Amino acid sequence: RYAVYDWHRNQEPIFEQGYTTDLIANETVRLIADHDKDKKRSKQPFFIYVPFNAVHGPLEEIPRYNDMYEKRYAALKCLDEAVGRIVGAVDQYGYTNDTLVIFANDNGGLREEMNAPYRGTKNTNYEGGVRVPCVMRWPGKIPAGEVRNGLMSSIDFFPTIAGLTGAQVPQDRTTDGVDVSPLIFETNPTESPRSEFFYYEGNTLEAVRDGKWKLHVHKGD
């Protein structure tokens, strides 16, 4: 009676059989292929946000690799394949040198040992809860194999991508992000344009970071 369909295309509910990770990859590959087929659109820039929900509980039946890994890591292997398929489509249709691919996460792992050597887990503002991998690929723009240690947050994607594409960031409101393109593209950058960050739980300030220093100011009940 109160069911809400969670699978839509163009605002219409659809029914597709399969594993969600695979279905999300299928849809993304389809969008890239369709963009390439339309000759008027194929030369136009496109943006695709791909919010996989893996790896996340509850862990239901994983379709592959159960004979090799426990459920969580079998799901991770499927996610790895899905990301590879999307990047493969970017390459297949000739968009490699014109495409910035960003792979990132939203929070740390469920168990502290997953986040070692950092303290804390998801749902905390310790480094284990908020420090996550971020991998970028743009051949000819970002040298392969390089590591950047400067401070950056996912909220910085908005002004950074806007700057790269020539889009205007709205001036009638305050935005929290910082354009960190120097950190990404400059050779051997010494520091990030972002030096500080504030960590909240709801409206409660829990921690402040400035450079390599971090102060936790609220420990809860």
C-alpha beads as a LAMMPS data file, in Angstrom:
LAMMPS data file: protein, C-alpha beads

221 atoms
220 bonds

1 atom types
1 bond types

-500.0 500.0 xlo xhi
-500.0 500.0 ylo yhi
-500.0 500.0 zlo zhi

Masses

1 110.0

Atoms # bond

1 1 1 0.000 0.000 0.000
2 1 1 2.773 2.408 0.860
3 1 1 5.408 1.068 -1.507
4 1 1 7.626 3.616 -3.223
5 1 1 9.457 2.419 -6.312
6 1 1 13.169 3.074 -6.008
7 1 1 14.126 2.577 -9.659
8 1 1 13.234 5.345 -12.118
9 1 1 14.233 6.619 -15.519
10 1 1 13.124 10.123 -16.564
11 1 1 10.884 10.340 -13.504
12 1 1 9.025 7.151 -14.416
13 1 1 9.286 3.940 -12.344
14 1 1 10.832 1.025 -14.218
15 1 1 11.364 -2.622 -13.401
16 1 1 14.731 -4.185 -14.129
17 1 1 16.103 -7.466 -12.870
18 1 1 19.657 -7.574 -11.595
19 1 1 22.140 -6.501 -8.971
20 1 1 21.975 -2.773 -8.205
21 1 1 25.701 -2.190 -8.705
22 1 1 25.504 -3.763 -12.161
23 1 1 22.322 -1.882 -13.059
24 1 1 23.854 1.480 -12.157
25 1 1 26.891 0.676 -14.298
26 1 1 24.632 -0.474 -17.158
27 1 1 22.720 2.807 -17.081
28 1 1 25.880 4.909 -17.004
29 1 1 27.437 3.031 -19.914
30 1 1 24.156 3.434 -21.834
31 1 1 24.138 7.192 -21.257
32 1 1 27.709 7.518 -22.512
33 1 1 26.933 5.396 -25.583
34 1 1 23.748 7.378 -26.330
35 1 1 25.652 10.642 -26.022
36 1 1 28.145 9.384 -28.582
37 1 1 25.408 8.256 -31.003
38 1 1 23.871 11.725 -31.168
39 1 1 26.298 13.549 -33.477
40 1 1 25.010 16.956 -32.418
41 1 1 25.550 16.151 -28.748
42 1 1 28.682 14.022 -29.035
43 1 1 30.931 17.080 -29.168
44 1 1 29.166 18.725 -26.248
45 1 1 30.425 18.314 -22.669
46 1 1 28.466 16.101 -20.296
47 1 1 28.400 15.503 -16.562
48 1 1 27.376 12.202 -14.988
49 1 1 27.061 11.732 -11.237
50 1 1 27.098 8.017 -10.369
51 1 1 26.149 7.419 -6.714
52 1 1 26.713 3.703 -6.179
53 1 1 25.201 2.427 -2.938
54 1 1 27.786 -0.343 -2.588
55 1 1 29.448 -1.302 -0.374
56 1 1 26.690 -0.784 2.202
57 1 1 24.495 -2.803 4.507
58 1 1 22.290 -4.664 4.561
59 1 1 24.435 -6.983 2.475
60 1 1 22.023 -9.154 0.557
61 1 1 22.875 -11.756 -2.065
62 1 1 26.025 -10.851 -4.006
63 1 1 25.869 -12.377 -7.510
64 1 1 29.571 -13.158 -7.955
65 1 1 32.795 -13.967 -6.131
66 1 1 31.143 -15.521 -3.080
67 1 1 33.432 -18.520 -3.521
68 1 1 36.472 -16.234 -3.287
69 1 1 35.515 -13.581 -0.728
70 1 1 33.179 -12.953 2.157
71 1 1 30.121 -10.863 1.278
72 1 1 31.525 -7.408 1.897
73 1 1 34.577 -7.987 -0.263
74 1 1 32.595 -9.777 -2.964
75 1 1 30.433 -6.642 -3.174
76 1 1 33.578 -4.519 -3.361
77 1 1 34.894 -6.643 -6.234
78 1 1 31.617 -6.112 -8.107
79 1 1 31.893 -2.364 -7.499
80 1 1 35.446 -2.405 -8.840
81 1 1 34.209 -4.107 -12.017
82 1 1 31.392 -1.571 -12.401
83 1 1 33.737 1.393 -12.138
84 1 1 36.033 -0.293 -14.663
85 1 1 33.145 -0.682 -17.106
86 1 1 32.285 3.023 -16.845
87 1 1 35.875 4.149 -17.353
88 1 1 36.109 1.629 -20.198
89 1 1 33.099 3.261 -21.888
90 1 1 34.735 6.684 -21.554
91 1 1 37.758 5.263 -23.360
92 1 1 35.773 3.243 -25.915
93 1 1 33.868 6.259 -27.194
94 1 1 36.911 8.503 -27.433
95 1 1 36.350 10.787 -24.451
96 1 1 39.499 9.792 -22.542
97 1 1 41.548 12.950 -22.980
98 1 1 38.581 15.265 -22.425
99 1 1 37.168 13.635 -19.315
100 1 1 37.952 14.141 -15.652
101 1 1 36.983 10.985 -13.754
102 1 1 36.640 11.322 -9.973
103 1 1 36.175 8.354 -7.658
104 1 1 35.516 9.210 -4.010
105 1 1 33.611 8.053 -0.952
106 1 1 31.365 9.804 1.545
107 1 1 32.577 8.384 4.859
108 1 1 34.957 5.961 6.506
109 1 1 34.384 2.294 7.138
110 1 1 32.005 0.656 9.588
111 1 1 34.732 -0.881 11.738
112 1 1 37.791 0.883 13.077
113 1 1 40.199 -1.723 11.717
114 1 1 39.007 -0.818 8.204
115 1 1 40.240 2.739 8.686
116 1 1 43.640 2.028 10.240
117 1 1 45.845 3.807 11.059
118 1 1 43.173 6.467 11.647
119 1 1 40.922 6.620 14.694
120 1 1 37.154 6.341 14.460
121 1 1 34.474 4.977 12.143
122 1 1 31.659 6.288 9.976
123 1 1 29.253 8.566 11.834
124 1 1 32.164 10.133 13.733
125 1 1 34.275 13.182 12.965
126 1 1 37.541 11.450 13.768
127 1 1 39.837 10.943 10.811
128 1 1 38.721 7.330 10.378
129 1 1 35.188 8.591 9.852
130 1 1 35.885 11.406 7.413
131 1 1 39.187 10.719 5.626
132 1 1 38.439 8.711 2.487
133 1 1 40.154 7.788 -0.786
134 1 1 39.815 10.109 -3.757
135 1 1 41.208 9.015 -7.105
136 1 1 41.189 11.226 -10.196
137 1 1 42.062 10.510 -13.814
138 1 1 42.506 12.974 -16.649
139 1 1 45.241 11.887 -19.088
140 1 1 47.417 14.760 -20.184
141 1 1 46.194 16.908 -17.291
142 1 1 46.877 14.824 -14.176
143 1 1 50.128 12.808 -14.140
144 1 1 49.528 9.123 -13.434
145 1 1 50.662 7.733 -10.103
146 1 1 51.075 11.023 -8.264
147 1 1 49.801 11.562 -4.722
148 1 1 48.444 14.813 -3.300
149 1 1 48.446 15.243 0.477
150 1 1 46.714 18.612 0.700
151 1 1 43.372 19.094 2.435
152 1 1 40.316 18.740 0.209
153 1 1 36.626 17.998 0.720
154 1 1 33.875 16.772 -1.580
155 1 1 32.176 20.163 -1.154
156 1 1 35.132 21.568 -3.110
157 1 1 34.102 19.668 -6.249
158 1 1 31.426 22.242 -7.096
159 1 1 33.616 25.371 -7.362
160 1 1 36.534 23.365 -8.768
161 1 1 34.513 21.852 -11.623
162 1 1 32.780 25.180 -12.219
163 1 1 36.181 26.815 -12.618
164 1 1 37.404 24.131 -15.013
165 1 1 34.335 24.426 -17.227
166 1 1 34.046 28.211 -17.159
167 1 1 30.746 28.123 -15.281
168 1 1 29.893 30.914 -12.882
169 1 1 29.458 30.110 -9.201
170 1 1 26.338 31.922 -7.906
171 1 1 27.273 35.186 -6.212
172 1 1 23.951 35.723 -4.424
173 1 1 24.679 33.072 -1.788
174 1 1 27.555 31.715 0.276
175 1 1 29.166 28.503 -0.951
176 1 1 31.261 26.359 1.353
177 1 1 33.548 24.895 -1.292
178 1 1 36.948 26.147 -2.426
179 1 1 38.442 25.857 -5.913
180 1 1 41.275 23.393 -5.290
181 1 1 42.369 23.014 -8.920
182 1 1 45.957 24.119 -8.084
183 1 1 46.232 21.139 -5.729
184 1 1 45.028 18.785 -8.460
185 1 1 46.806 20.108 -11.539
186 1 1 49.934 21.982 -10.509
187 1 1 53.234 20.110 -10.490
188 1 1 54.425 19.463 -6.933
189 1 1 51.971 21.813 -5.196
190 1 1 53.244 22.795 -1.767
191 1 1 49.852 23.259 -0.155
192 1 1 46.112 23.231 -0.745
193 1 1 44.035 26.390 -1.253
194 1 1 41.984 24.998 1.644
195 1 1 43.780 25.193 5.000
196 1 1 40.916 24.712 7.451
197 1 1 37.778 22.651 7.851
198 1 1 34.896 22.584 10.335
199 1 1 33.190 19.326 11.317
200 1 1 29.588 19.295 12.494
201 1 1 27.105 16.785 13.839
202 1 1 23.850 18.434 12.838
203 1 1 24.211 22.005 14.085
204 1 1 26.819 21.114 16.709
205 1 1 30.450 21.924 15.960
206 1 1 32.499 18.862 16.876
207 1 1 35.955 19.519 15.463
208 1 1 38.117 22.080 13.687
209 1 1 41.141 21.357 11.528
210 1 1 43.823 23.859 10.603
211 1 1 46.622 22.403 8.491
212 1 1 47.957 19.298 10.216
213 1 1 46.279 20.189 13.525
214 1 1 42.795 19.077 14.538
215 1 1 40.870 20.014 17.672
216 1 1 37.834 18.048 18.840
217 1 1 35.606 20.426 20.801
218 1 1 32.513 18.309 21.434
219 1 1 32.549 14.744 22.672
220 1 1 28.822 14.191 23.111
221 1 1 27.105 12.433 25.971

Bonds

1 1 1 2
2 1 2 3
3 1 3 4
4 1 4 5
5 1 5 6
6 1 6 7
7 1 7 8
8 1 8 9
9 1 9 10
10 1 10 11
11 1 11 12
12 1 12 13
13 1 13 14
14 1 14 15
15 1 15 16
16 1 16 17
17 1 17 18
18 1 18 19
19 1 19 20
20 1 20 21
21 1 21 22
22 1 22 23
23 1 23 24
24 1 24 25
25 1 25 26
26 1 26 27
27 1 27 28
28 1 28 29
29 1 29 30
30 1 30 31
31 1 31 32
32 1 32 33
33 1 33 34
34 1 34 35
35 1 35 36
36 1 36 37
37 1 37 38
38 1 38 39
39 1 39 40
40 1 40 41
41 1 41 42
42 1 42 43
43 1 43 44
44 1 44 45
45 1 45 46
46 1 46 47
47 1 47 48
48 1 48 49
49 1 49 50
50 1 50 51
51 1 51 52
52 1 52 53
53 1 53 54
54 1 54 55
55 1 55 56
56 1 56 57
57 1 57 58
58 1 58 59
59 1 59 60
60 1 60 61
61 1 61 62
62 1 62 63
63 1 63 64
64 1 64 65
65 1 65 66
66 1 66 67
67 1 67 68
68 1 68 69
69 1 69 70
70 1 70 71
71 1 71 72
72 1 72 73
73 1 73 74
74 1 74 75
75 1 75 76
76 1 76 77
77 1 77 78
78 1 78 79
79 1 79 80
80 1 80 81
81 1 81 82
82 1 82 83
83 1 83 84
84 1 84 85
85 1 85 86
86 1 86 87
87 1 87 88
88 1 88 89
89 1 89 90
90 1 90 91
91 1 91 92
92 1 92 93
93 1 93 94
94 1 94 95
95 1 95 96
96 1 96 97
97 1 97 98
98 1 98 99
99 1 99 100
100 1 100 101
101 1 101 102
102 1 102 103
103 1 103 104
104 1 104 105
105 1 105 106
106 1 106 107
107 1 107 108
108 1 108 109
109 1 109 110
110 1 110 111
111 1 111 112
112 1 112 113
113 1 113 114
114 1 114 115
115 1 115 116
116 1 116 117
117 1 117 118
118 1 118 119
119 1 119 120
120 1 120 121
121 1 121 122
122 1 122 123
123 1 123 124
124 1 124 125
125 1 125 126
126 1 126 127
127 1 127 128
128 1 128 129
129 1 129 130
130 1 130 131
131 1 131 132
132 1 132 133
133 1 133 134
134 1 134 135
135 1 135 136
136 1 136 137
137 1 137 138
138 1 138 139
139 1 139 140
140 1 140 141
141 1 141 142
142 1 142 143
143 1 143 144
144 1 144 145
145 1 145 146
146 1 146 147
147 1 147 148
148 1 148 149
149 1 149 150
150 1 150 151
151 1 151 152
152 1 152 153
153 1 153 154
154 1 154 155
155 1 155 156
156 1 156 157
157 1 157 158
158 1 158 159
159 1 159 160
160 1 160 161
161 1 161 162
162 1 162 163
163 1 163 164
164 1 164 165
165 1 165 166
166 1 166 167
167 1 167 168
168 1 168 169
169 1 169 170
170 1 170 171
171 1 171 172
172 1 172 173
173 1 173 174
174 1 174 175
175 1 175 176
176 1 176 177
177 1 177 178
178 1 178 179
179 1 179 180
180 1 180 181
181 1 181 182
182 1 182 183
183 1 183 184
184 1 184 185
185 1 185 186
186 1 186 187
187 1 187 188
188 1 188 189
189 1 189 190
190 1 190 191
191 1 191 192
192 1 192 193
193 1 193 194
194 1 194 195
195 1 195 196
196 1 196 197
197 1 197 198
198 1 198 199
199 1 199 200
200 1 200 201
201 1 201 202
202 1 202 203
203 1 203 204
204 1 204 205
205 1 205 206
206 1 206 207
207 1 207 208
208 1 208 209
209 1 209 210
210 1 210 211
211 1 211 212
212 1 212 213
213 1 213 214
214 1 214 215
215 1 215 216
216 1 216 217
217 1 217 218
218 1 218 219
219 1 219 220
220 1 220 221
